[in-house]
Amino acid sequence: MVNPEKHRQSVRRPIDRVVDLLDPDLNQLHNVDVGEARRRVLAGDPAAVRAIDGSFALVTVDGITVRMARSMDRPMRYFLAKRHEGPALFVADRIDALQRALADAGLDRQFHPSYTRMVPAHYIVELALVGCPDPDPSYTRFFTPARGTLPPDLDEIGRRYIGALANEVSKWLVAIDRQSNGAAPIGVSFSGGIDSGSVFLVTYSMMLRLGMSPARLKAFVLNLGDGPDVEQAHAFLNATALSMFLEEIAGCADDLDVERTLRVLEDYKSLDVECAAMGLLLCKGIRERYPDWRYLADGDGGDENLKDYPIEDNPELTIRSVVDNLMLYQEGWGVGRIKHSLTYSGGLSRSYVRTYAPAATYGFAGFSPYTRPDVIEIAEAIPFGGLTAYDVPALYALKGEIVRRGVKAITGFDMPAFPKRRFQHGAARVDVLHERLGRSERDYRRAFERLYA
């Protein structure tokens, strides 16, 4: 017969082992050291965590309490395993890293990828007493930008938005020079689109302002032979008299590999699979040409900030849901909502792995300044409803106007603003892409599940 009191004690045993597999060297902080950042996360004070400036993924432990938090650009996952001597929490940036750690600990029979959990961006996740069954974690939001507070002045909005971008780029450049003694080359993943174009022009301008040699800078465009991005990239840099910075990275569509992409991405959303596949070819090409290159910026997050995704492609969305929900494209429907995925979170919090994982696979330190809270904060303050009157074409036109005006105000460049095109649809023809990768999310999901069968 089970002793009720002994059973209650056993299921309320605290976490007595935390295995932190995160790379501490990836924490890039500008205003505090890692020790202070950990103390802020451990204290659970959302204002103090919001004030951490930089890129971070942190897990902290105090007795029976574990708290975790991360920035948008640092995927962070955990798995709670059961042991005879007490539960163990494993934390890593990847599903396969959790699987390997569990196998090393003799706990791999408990593993399934769907049992892993992603720490959602912009939240402190707290695990306290863990029993059987495990209680849900608690979530405390540490980033809640005010919405619609800017005046409906596109020049002022652009100046503030690109000004915030320039501030993030400047801090990144200063940190690179501090770490490399002013010698490291700097790359931008480039297509000539609004996001990568603005990041390139701002990076170039901030390098000049900081007294850095622009000869260290390159704009890398992926060329699979017949995609439109190469022509667009040339047109963009010709228009700004900066064509000497463009470098084509040649690839072959035959090298697009669904299974490898799924292994690296660890997700099955169609557009993210396509994007990650192209990212792998770009990073592979750069690495083969430049074995020691490390720093690579990109424009990821720009579409999310200015709500520039085709609403008609998603039957769940309306113009009002896009405009009126806080950070919908950054976070999805949000923590506590019925469609929020515990395994993946939502929005860019989930899909940023499409950028992070290919870069990490080839040893790059990626940087996506549009994902920084200070930039998102300006974006959320834009009065989208008033500026667009909830008209879909007006919303699509807004991004180019805001960024073009902001780039002019901050850098002096008259930036070309070409029509939106996804990264994966610019490096190769869409029909070639789908021929090599397919396009069914259901097929991707089944193929991903087979990796762990």
C-alpha positions as CSV (number, residue, x, y, z in Angstrom):
1,M,0.0,0.0,0.0
2,V,1.3,3.5,-0.9
3,N,2.0,5.8,1.9
4,P,0.1,9.0,1.0
5,E,2.6,11.3,2.8
6,K,5.6,9.7,1.2
7,H,4.0,10.0,-2.2
8,R,3.3,13.7,-1.7
9,Q,6.9,14.3,-0.7
10,S,8.2,12.4,-3.7
11,V,6.2,14.3,-6.3
12,R,7.2,17.6,-4.8
13,R,10.9,17.1,-4.9
14,P,12.7,20.2,-6.2
15,I,14.9,20.2,-9.3
16,D,18.2,19.0,-7.9
17,R,20.2,19.0,-11.1
18,V,20.3,21.6,-13.9
19,V,22.4,20.9,-16.9
20,D,23.1,24.2,-18.7
21,L,24.3,23.4,-22.2
22,L,24.1,27.0,-23.5
23,D,27.4,28.6,-24.8
24,P,28.1,31.5,-22.4
25,D,30.3,33.1,-25.1
26,L,27.3,33.8,-27.2
27,N,26.0,36.3,-24.6
28,Q,26.8,39.7,-26.0
29,L,25.9,42.4,-23.5
30,H,26.5,46.1,-23.7
31,N,25.6,47.6,-20.3
32,V,26.0,44.8,-17.8
33,D,28.2,41.7,-17.4
34,V,26.8,38.2,-17.6
35,G,26.9,37.9,-13.8
36,E,24.7,40.9,-13.3
37,A,22.4,39.7,-16.1
38,R,22.0,36.4,-14.4
39,R,21.2,38.1,-11.1
40,R,18.4,40.1,-12.8
41,V,16.9,37.0,-14.3
42,L,17.1,35.1,-11.1
43,A,15.3,38.0,-9.2
44,G,12.5,37.8,-11.7
45,D,12.2,41.5,-12.0
46,P,10.8,42.2,-15.5
47,A,11.9,45.8,-15.6
48,A,15.5,44.8,-14.7
49,V,15.5,42.1,-17.3
50,R,14.1,44.5,-20.0
51,A,17.0,46.8,-19.2
52,I,19.6,44.1,-20.2
53,D,21.0,45.5,-23.4
54,G,22.2,42.9,-25.9
55,S,21.8,39.3,-26.9
56,F,21.4,36.7,-24.2
57,A,20.1,33.3,-23.2
58,L,20.3,32.7,-19.4
59,V,19.2,30.0,-16.9
60,T,19.4,30.7,-13.2
61,V,18.8,28.5,-10.1
62,D,18.0,29.3,-6.5
63,G,16.9,26.4,-4.4
64,I,13.6,25.1,-5.9
65,T,13.3,27.9,-8.4
66,V,14.6,28.0,-11.9
67,R,14.2,31.1,-14.0
68,M,15.1,31.5,-17.7
69,A,15.0,34.3,-20.2
70,R,16.3,35.1,-23.6
71,S,16.5,37.7,-26.3
72,M,14.7,37.1,-29.7
73,D,17.9,36.1,-31.5
74,R,18.9,33.3,-29.0
75,P,16.7,30.1,-29.3
76,M,16.5,28.4,-25.9
77,R,14.9,25.0,-25.2
78,Y,14.6,22.8,-22.1
79,F,13.6,19.3,-21.2
80,L,12.6,18.1,-17.7
81,A,13.7,14.5,-17.1
82,K,12.8,12.2,-14.3
83,R,15.4,10.3,-12.3
84,H,15.2,8.1,-9.3
85,E,17.3,10.6,-7.3
86,G,15.2,13.5,-8.4
87,P,14.3,15.5,-11.6
88,A,16.8,17.1,-13.9
89,L,16.4,20.1,-16.1
90,F,18.4,20.2,-19.3
91,V,18.7,23.5,-21.2
92,A,20.2,24.0,-24.7
93,D,19.7,26.0,-27.9
94,R,18.8,22.9,-29.9
95,I,16.6,19.8,-29.7
96,D,19.4,17.5,-30.8
97,A,21.7,18.9,-28.1
98,L,19.1,18.0,-25.5
99,Q,18.8,14.5,-27.0
100,R,22.5,13.9,-26.9
101,A,22.7,15.1,-23.3
102,L,19.9,12.8,-22.2
103,A,21.6,9.9,-24.0
104,D,24.8,10.7,-22.2
105,A,22.9,10.6,-18.9
106,G,21.2,7.4,-19.7
107,L,17.8,9.1,-20.0
108,D,17.2,9.0,-23.7
109,R,14.2,6.7,-23.5
110,Q,12.3,9.6,-22.0
111,F,13.1,11.8,-25.0
112,H,10.8,12.9,-27.8
113,P,11.2,16.2,-29.7
114,S,7.6,17.2,-28.9
115,Y,8.4,17.0,-25.2
116,T,11.0,19.7,-25.4
117,R,9.9,23.2,-24.6
118,M,11.0,26.5,-26.1
119,V,11.5,29.6,-23.8
120,P,9.4,32.2,-25.6
121,A,11.2,35.5,-26.4
122,H,10.3,38.5,-24.1
123,Y,9.3,36.3,-21.1
124,I,10.9,35.2,-17.9
125,V,10.0,31.5,-17.6
126,E,9.9,30.1,-14.0
127,L,9.9,26.5,-12.9
128,A,9.4,25.9,-9.2
129,L,8.5,22.6,-7.5
130,V,8.4,19.9,-10.2
131,G,6.5,16.7,-9.6
132,C,4.7,14.0,-11.5
133,P,2.8,15.2,-13.4
134,D,4.9,18.3,-14.0
135,P,3.1,21.5,-13.4
136,D,3.1,24.2,-16.0
137,P,5.8,26.9,-15.8
138,S,4.8,30.5,-15.1
139,Y,5.5,33.3,-17.6
140,T,6.2,36.9,-16.8
141,R,6.5,39.3,-19.7
142,F,9.5,41.6,-19.5
143,F,9.0,43.5,-22.7
144,T,5.6,45.3,-23.3
145,P,6.1,48.1,-25.8
146,A,3.5,50.9,-25.9
147,R,1.4,50.8,-29.0
148,G,0.5,53.6,-31.4
149,T,2.1,56.4,-29.5
150,L,4.0,58.1,-32.3
151,P,2.5,61.0,-34.3
152,P,1.3,60.1,-37.8
153,D,4.4,61.7,-39.4
154,L,6.3,59.4,-41.7
155,D,9.4,61.4,-41.6
156,E,9.5,61.4,-37.8
157,I,8.6,57.7,-37.6
158,G,11.3,56.8,-40.1
159,R,13.9,58.9,-38.3
160,R,13.2,57.3,-35.0
161,Y,13.0,53.8,-36.4
162,I,16.2,53.8,-38.5
163,G,17.8,55.9,-35.7
164,A,17.1,53.0,-33.3
165,L,18.5,50.6,-35.9
166,A,21.7,52.7,-36.3
167,N,22.2,52.7,-32.5
168,E,22.1,48.9,-32.4
169,V,24.4,48.6,-35.3
170,S,26.9,51.0,-33.7
171,K,27.0,49.0,-30.5
172,W,27.6,45.8,-32.5
173,L,30.4,47.4,-34.4
174,V,32.1,48.8,-31.3
175,A,31.9,45.3,-29.7
176,I,33.4,43.7,-32.8
177,D,36.4,46.1,-32.7
178,R,36.8,45.5,-29.0
179,Q,36.9,41.7,-29.5
180,S,39.0,41.7,-32.6
181,N,41.4,44.6,-32.1
182,G,39.8,46.4,-35.0
183,A,40.6,43.8,-37.6
184,A,37.6,41.6,-38.2
185,P,35.8,41.7,-41.5
186,I,32.0,42.4,-41.4
187,G,29.5,40.9,-43.8
188,V,25.8,41.5,-44.5
189,S,23.5,38.9,-46.0
190,F,22.2,40.9,-48.8
191,S,19.5,40.8,-51.4
192,G,18.9,44.5,-52.2
193,G,15.5,44.3,-50.4
194,I,14.3,46.9,-47.9
195,D,15.5,45.1,-44.8
196,S,19.0,43.9,-45.9
197,G,19.5,47.1,-47.9
198,S,18.8,49.3,-44.9
199,V,21.0,47.2,-42.7
200,F,23.8,47.4,-45.2
201,L,23.6,51.2,-45.7
202,V,23.3,51.8,-41.9
203,T,26.3,49.5,-41.3
204,Y,28.4,51.3,-43.9
205,S,27.4,54.7,-42.5
206,M,28.1,53.8,-38.9
207,M,31.5,52.3,-39.8
208,L,32.4,55.6,-41.3
209,R,31.1,57.5,-38.3
210,L,33.1,55.3,-36.0
211,G,36.3,55.7,-38.0
212,M,36.3,52.1,-39.2
213,S,37.7,51.2,-42.6
214,P,34.8,50.4,-45.0
215,A,37.2,48.0,-46.8
216,R,36.3,45.5,-44.1
217,L,32.7,45.4,-45.3
218,K,31.0,43.1,-47.8
219,A,27.5,42.5,-49.0
220,F,27.0,38.8,-49.8
221,V,24.3,37.8,-52.2
222,L,23.4,34.2,-53.0
223,N,23.4,33.3,-56.6
224,L,21.9,30.0,-57.7
225,G,22.0,30.9,-61.3
226,D,18.6,32.2,-62.2
227,G,17.1,34.0,-59.2
228,P,16.2,37.7,-59.3
229,D,18.1,38.8,-56.2
230,V,21.5,39.1,-57.9
231,E,20.1,41.7,-60.4
232,Q,18.3,43.5,-57.6
233,A,21.4,43.6,-55.5
234,H,23.4,45.1,-58.3
235,A,20.7,47.7,-59.0
236,F,20.5,48.6,-55.3
237,L,24.2,49.2,-54.9
238,N,24.6,50.9,-58.3
239,A,22.0,53.4,-57.2
240,T,23.9,54.1,-54.0
241,A,27.3,54.1,-55.7
242,L,28.5,51.3,-53.5
243,S,28.7,48.4,-56.0
244,M,32.3,47.7,-55.0
245,F,31.0,46.1,-51.8
246,L,28.9,43.4,-53.5
247,E,30.1,39.8,-53.6
248,E,28.2,37.0,-55.2
249,I,28.2,33.6,-53.5
250,A,27.6,31.0,-56.1
251,G,25.6,27.9,-55.3
252,C,23.7,25.2,-57.0
253,A,20.0,24.4,-56.6
254,D,20.9,20.7,-56.7
255,D,22.5,21.2,-53.4
256,L,19.2,22.1,-51.7
257,D,18.7,19.2,-49.3
258,V,15.4,18.8,-47.4
259,E,16.6,16.3,-44.9
260,R,19.7,18.2,-43.9
261,T,17.7,21.4,-43.7
262,L,15.2,19.8,-41.4
263,R,18.0,18.5,-39.2
264,V,19.5,21.9,-38.9
265,L,16.2,23.9,-38.6
266,E,14.5,21.4,-36.3
267,D,11.1,22.7,-37.5
268,Y,8.7,22.0,-40.4
269,K,7.0,25.3,-41.3
270,S,7.3,25.5,-45.1
271,L,8.5,29.1,-45.4
272,D,11.1,28.6,-42.7
273,V,12.3,25.4,-44.3
274,E,12.8,27.2,-47.6
275,C,14.6,30.1,-45.9
276,A,16.9,27.9,-43.9
277,A,17.8,25.9,-47.0
278,M,18.9,29.0,-48.7
279,G,20.7,30.3,-45.6
280,L,22.7,27.1,-45.4
281,L,23.9,27.5,-49.0
282,L,24.8,31.1,-48.4
283,C,26.7,30.4,-45.2
284,K,28.4,27.4,-46.7
285,G,29.6,29.4,-49.7
286,I,30.9,32.2,-47.5
287,R,32.7,29.8,-45.2
288,E,34.4,28.0,-48.1
289,R,35.7,31.2,-49.5
290,Y,36.6,32.8,-46.2
291,P,37.5,30.2,-43.6
292,D,38.0,32.7,-40.8
293,W,35.0,35.0,-41.4
294,R,32.9,35.4,-38.3
295,Y,30.5,38.4,-38.2
296,L,27.4,38.4,-40.4
297,A,24.5,40.8,-40.1
298,D,21.1,40.4,-41.8
299,G,17.7,42.1,-42.0
300,D,15.6,39.4,-40.3
301,G,12.8,40.9,-38.2
302,G,12.2,43.9,-40.5
303,D,9.0,42.3,-42.1
304,E,7.7,41.4,-38.6
305,N,8.2,44.9,-37.2
306,L,6.4,46.7,-40.0
307,K,3.8,43.9,-40.6
308,D,4.8,43.3,-44.1
309,Y,3.6,39.8,-44.8
310,P,0.9,38.9,-47.3
311,I,-2.2,38.6,-45.1
312,E,-4.1,36.7,-47.8
313,D,-1.6,33.8,-47.5
314,N,-2.8,33.0,-44.0
315,P,-6.6,32.3,-43.6
316,E,-6.4,32.9,-39.9
317,L,-5.4,36.6,-40.3
318,T,-7.3,39.8,-41.1
319,I,-5.9,43.3,-41.4
320,R,-7.4,44.1,-37.9
321,S,-5.7,41.1,-36.3
322,V,-2.4,42.1,-37.7
323,V,-2.6,45.7,-36.8
324,D,-4.4,45.4,-33.4
325,N,-2.5,42.6,-31.7
326,L,0.7,43.3,-29.8
327,M,3.8,42.0,-31.7
328,L,1.7,39.4,-33.6
329,Y,4.4,38.6,-36.1
330,Q,7.1,38.6,-33.5
331,E,5.3,36.3,-31.0
332,G,2.4,34.7,-32.7
333,W,-0.9,34.6,-30.9
334,G,1.1,34.7,-27.6
335,V,1.6,32.8,-24.4
336,G,-1.6,31.5,-22.8
337,R,-3.5,31.5,-26.1
338,I,-4.9,28.2,-27.4
339,K,-2.7,28.2,-30.6
340,H,0.5,28.9,-28.8
341,S,3.0,26.1,-29.2
342,L,4.8,25.0,-26.0
343,T,7.3,23.1,-28.2
344,Y,8.0,26.0,-30.5
345,S,6.5,29.2,-29.1
346,G,5.2,31.4,-32.0
347,G,6.0,34.1,-34.6
348,L,9.6,35.1,-35.0
349,S,10.3,33.8,-31.5
350,R,9.9,30.4,-33.2
351,S,11.0,31.0,-36.7
352,Y,14.2,32.9,-35.9
353,V,15.9,29.5,-35.9
354,R,15.8,29.8,-39.7
355,T,18.5,32.4,-39.4
356,Y,20.3,31.4,-36.2
357,A,20.8,27.7,-37.1
358,P,22.4,28.0,-40.5
359,A,24.8,30.7,-39.3
360,A,25.7,28.7,-36.2
361,T,26.2,25.5,-38.3
362,Y,29.0,27.3,-40.2
363,G,30.5,29.1,-37.3
364,F,29.2,32.6,-37.9
365,A,28.2,35.1,-35.2
366,G,25.0,36.4,-36.6
367,F,23.4,39.8,-35.9
368,S,19.8,40.8,-36.7
369,P,19.4,44.4,-35.5
370,Y,15.7,44.6,-36.3
371,T,15.0,42.0,-33.6
372,R,16.3,44.2,-30.8
373,P,13.7,45.5,-28.3
374,D,14.6,49.2,-28.8
375,V,13.9,48.8,-32.5
376,I,10.7,46.8,-32.0
377,E,9.6,49.4,-29.5
378,I,9.6,52.1,-32.1
379,A,7.8,49.8,-34.6
380,E,5.0,49.1,-32.1
381,A,4.6,52.8,-31.4
382,I,3.7,53.4,-35.1
383,P,0.0,54.3,-35.4
384,F,-0.7,51.6,-38.1
385,G,-4.4,51.9,-37.8
386,G,-4.5,55.6,-38.3
387,L,-1.9,55.6,-41.1
388,T,-3.6,52.9,-43.1
389,A,-7.3,53.2,-42.2
390,Y,-7.1,49.3,-42.1
391,D,-6.5,49.2,-45.8
392,V,-4.3,46.2,-46.9
393,P,-2.5,47.9,-49.8
394,A,-1.8,50.9,-47.6
395,L,-0.2,48.7,-45.0
396,Y,2.0,47.0,-47.6
397,A,3.2,50.4,-48.9
398,L,4.0,51.8,-45.5
399,K,7.2,49.8,-44.8
400,G,9.0,51.2,-47.9
401,E,8.0,54.7,-47.1
402,I,9.1,54.5,-43.4
403,V,12.4,52.9,-44.1
404,R,13.3,54.9,-47.1
405,R,12.7,58.2,-45.2
406,G,14.5,56.9,-42.2
407,V,17.6,55.8,-44.1
408,K,17.7,59.2,-45.8
409,A,17.5,61.0,-42.4
410,I,20.1,58.9,-40.7
411,T,22.6,58.1,-43.5
412,G,21.9,60.6,-46.3
413,F,21.4,57.9,-48.8
414,D,18.4,57.8,-51.2
415,M,17.6,54.1,-50.7
416,P,15.9,52.2,-53.5
417,A,12.7,50.4,-52.3
418,F,12.0,47.4,-54.4
419,P,8.8,45.3,-54.1
420,K,8.8,42.7,-51.4
421,R,10.2,39.3,-52.1
422,R,11.2,36.6,-49.7
423,F,14.9,35.6,-49.4
424,Q,14.2,32.1,-50.7
425,H,12.3,33.3,-53.6
426,G,15.0,35.7,-54.8
427,A,18.0,33.3,-54.7
428,A,16.3,30.8,-57.1
429,R,13.2,30.7,-59.2
430,V,10.2,29.6,-57.2
431,D,9.5,26.6,-59.4
432,V,13.1,25.4,-59.0
433,L,12.8,25.9,-55.2
434,H,9.7,23.8,-55.0
435,E,11.0,21.2,-57.3
436,R,14.0,20.6,-55.0
437,L,12.4,21.1,-51.6
438,G,8.7,20.4,-52.2
439,R,6.2,22.7,-50.4
440,S,4.0,20.6,-48.2
441,E,4.2,21.4,-44.5
442,R,2.6,18.0,-43.8
443,D,5.4,16.3,-45.6
444,Y,8.1,18.3,-43.9
445,R,6.5,17.5,-40.5
446,R,6.5,13.8,-41.2
447,A,10.0,13.9,-42.5
448,F,11.2,15.7,-39.4
449,E,9.4,13.2,-37.1
450,R,11.1,10.3,-39.0
451,L,14.5,11.8,-37.9
452,Y,13.7,10.8,-34.4
453,A,11.7,7.6,-35.1
